[in-house]
Amino acid sequence: MSKVALKINIAGRTYPLNVPEAEAEAVNHAAAEINKAIDLLRKNYAVNDTQDLLAMSALQLLTKAKAEANHTVAEPNYADIEAALEALRQDLSTIQ
């Protein structure tokens, strides 16, 4: 898998990264979300320290991600149902 070089800007600092090409868009999106969270916190609270803003943003974004992960619908596992149906089919075929 090929890697791409990115320069990600978070809170006014640039971070050079080499990431798999398939992850480049996700990394850019994550950086944009972090910067958006920092800007919202800066506007809504009397916090100017970048370290504090980064910590608060990390906490906020991870909490949001965990909440969203808990609300995802799991793919049903039909193996048990199929096995039960097959056993029932076999039982019915012996009766006839």
C-alpha contacts under 8 A as a table, 3 or more apart, distances in Angstrom:
res1	aa1	res2	aa2	distance
1	M	20	P	6.55
1	M	21	E	7.39
2	S	20	P	5.87
2	S	21	E	5.92
3	K	18	N	6.04
3	K	19	V	5.20
3	K	20	P	4.21
3	K	21	E	5.10
4	V	18	N	5.49
4	V	19	V	5.59
4	V	20	P	6.19
4	V	21	E	5.51
4	V	24	A	7.27
5	A	16	P	7.06
5	A	17	L	5.71
5	A	18	N	4.52
5	A	19	V	6.66
6	L	16	P	5.71
6	L	17	L	5.11
6	L	18	N	6.18
6	L	19	V	7.52
6	L	24	A	7.65
7	K	14	T	6.19
7	K	15	Y	5.53
7	K	16	P	4.44
7	K	17	L	6.21
8	I	14	T	5.48
8	I	15	Y	5.07
8	I	16	P	6.25
8	I	17	L	7.26
8	I	28	N	6.99
8	I	31	A	6.76
9	N	12	G	6.00
9	N	13	R	5.35
9	N	14	T	4.31
9	N	15	Y	6.18
9	N	31	A	7.03
10	I	13	R	5.41
10	I	14	T	6.45
10	I	15	Y	7.63
10	I	31	A	6.18
10	I	32	A	7.93
10	I	34	I	7.06
10	I	35	N	5.98
11	A	35	N	6.12
11	A	38	I	7.29
11	A	50	T	7.04
11	A	54	L	7.78
19	V	23	E	6.41
19	V	24	A	6.27
20	P	23	E	5.41
20	P	24	A	6.59
21	E	24	A	5.34
22	A	25	E	7.27
23	E	26	A	5.28
23	E	27	V	6.19
24	A	27	V	5.19
24	A	28	N	6.24
25	E	28	N	5.15
25	E	29	H	6.09
26	A	29	H	5.00
26	A	30	A	6.05
27	V	30	A	5.03
27	V	31	A	6.23
28	N	31	A	5.19
28	N	32	A	6.26
29	H	32	A	5.06
29	H	33	E	6.20
30	A	33	E	5.04
30	A	34	I	6.20
31	A	34	I	5.10
31	A	35	N	6.21
32	A	35	N	5.15
32	A	36	K	6.08
33	E	36	K	5.02
33	E	37	A	6.12
34	I	37	A	5.12
34	I	38	I	6.18
34	I	54	L	7.94
34	I	57	S	6.48
34	I	58	A	7.53
34	I	61	L	7.69
35	N	38	I	5.03
35	N	39	D	6.15
36	K	39	D	5.13
36	K	40	L	6.22
37	A	40	L	5.16
37	A	41	L	6.17
37	A	57	S	5.61
37	A	61	L	7.85
38	I	41	L	5.19
38	I	42	R	6.04
38	I	53	L	5.72
38	I	54	L	6.67
38	I	57	S	5.94
39	D	42	R	5.06
39	D	43	K	6.17
40	L	43	K	5.19
40	L	44	N	6.09
41	L	44	N	5.17
41	L	45	Y	5.70
41	L	47	V	7.53
41	L	53	L	6.87
41	L	57	S	7.68
42	R	45	Y	5.63
42	R	46	A	6.82
42	R	47	V	5.86
42	R	48	N	6.47
42	R	53	L	7.23
43	K	46	A	7.73
47	V	52	D	7.33
47	V	53	L	7.01
48	N	52	D	7.80
48	N	53	L	7.32
49	D	52	D	5.36
49	D	53	L	6.30
50	T	53	L	4.97
50	T	54	L	6.05
51	Q	54	L	5.13
51	Q	55	A	6.20
52	D	55	A	5.14
52	D	56	M	6.07
53	L	56	M	5.14
53	L	57	S	5.96
54	L	57	S	5.07
54	L	58	A	6.03
55	A	58	A	5.14
55	A	59	L	6.23
56	M	59	L	5.17
56	M	60	Q	6.11
57	S	60	Q	5.02
57	S	61	L	5.96
58	A	61	L	5.26
58	A	62	L	5.97
59	L	62	L	5.36
59	L	63	T	6.05
60	Q	63	T	5.27
60	Q	64	K	6.23
61	L	64	K	5.06
61	L	65	A	6.12
62	L	65	A	4.97
62	L	66	K	6.08
63	T	66	K	5.20
63	T	67	A	6.19
64	K	67	A	5.15
64	K	68	E	6.22
65	A	68	E	5.12
65	A	69	A	6.10
66	K	69	A	5.01
66	K	70	N	6.25
67	A	70	N	5.22
67	A	71	H	6.57
68	E	71	H	5.20
68	E	72	T	6.58
69	A	72	T	5.45
77	N	80	D	7.12
78	Y	81	I	5.17
78	Y	82	E	5.99
79	A	82	E	5.11
79	A	83	A	6.11
80	D	83	A	5.11
80	D	84	A	6.18
81	I	84	A	5.11
81	I	85	L	6.11
82	E	85	L	5.05
82	E	86	E	6.07
83	A	86	E	5.09
83	A	87	A	6.21
84	A	87	A	5.12
84	A	88	L	6.15
85	L	88	L	4.98
85	L	89	R	6.03
86	E	89	R	4.95
86	E	90	Q	6.17
87	A	90	Q	5.11
87	A	91	D	6.19
88	L	91	D	5.02
88	L	92	L	6.14
89	R	92	L	5.12
89	R	93	S	6.13
90	Q	93	S	5.07
90	Q	94	T	6.43
91	D	94	T	5.40
91	D	95	I	6.67
92	L	95	I	5.21
92	L	96	Q	6.71
93	S	96	Q	5.49
